[in-house]
Amino acid sequence: MADEAVNRIGAILEELGARFELVVEAVSGFGGRLDTLRDEIFGQFAEVGGQIRFLSEQIAENRRGIVGTRDDLGVEIARIGEALGKARIEFRDDLIATQSVMRGEFKEFREEAVRAAASSGKQVAESGGETTRILKREIAASAEMAAKKLGAELKETSKSLASLARKFDRFDDRITVQTRDQDQRLRKLERKRGA
């Protein structure tokens, strides 16, 4: 009986030993999988870190590009504004000068017509009163028609110049609005990137 118990205990011990080996084998395999999983996780973290670094560099480069573009745009807008201001001043000066010249020419023409009429009147008075009256009327009519024509042309020129001045003003207003819109877009982009 004692042998049977010893044999039984021996069998149990052998079975426990075999099971222990299986447990040790399973635990060592599990540990290896843990090491593999840990290495894989560290590898993924390193890859994500590299991607974040790359994205960060791209964002910084884009910001530098936006700042450069904004500076260039600001300089260009200022240059356009100065050019428009200068063109507007030159245009108004030219308009005033043209009007002044045309008024002067109109005045000279009228005076010359009056002198010609007076001179013709004296010459004709010597040859006959009726001819003088006819010539005076024709010269006066011709001078008046020329004066009206010049006045109409002056008026038309003034209208054209005023229309051009309005167009310049509208163009200047559009440039101003577009400049403000561009500034707002750039500020929005900067805020989005900052967030």
Number of C-alpha atoms within 10 A of each C-alpha: 6 7 8 9 10 11 12 12 12 12 12 12 12 12 12 12 12 12 12 12 12 12 12 12 12 12 12 12 12 12 12 12 12 12 12 12 12 12 12 12 12 12 12 12 12 12 12 12 12 12 12 12 12 12 12 12 12 12 14 13 12 13 16 12 12 15 14 12 13 16 12 12 15 15 12 12 16 13 12 14 15 12 12 17 15 12 13 17 12 12 16 15 12 13 17 14 12 16 17 12 12 17 15 12 13 18 13 12 16 17 13 13 19 16 12 16 20 15 13 15 21 13 12 18 14 10 11 11 12 11 14 20 14 13 15 20 13 13 19 17 12 13 20 14 12 16 17 13 12 17 15 12 13 17 13 12 16 16 12 12 19 14 12 14 16 12 12 17 15 12 13 17 12 12 16 14 12 13 16 12 12 15 15 12 12 16 13 12 14 14 10 9 12 9 6
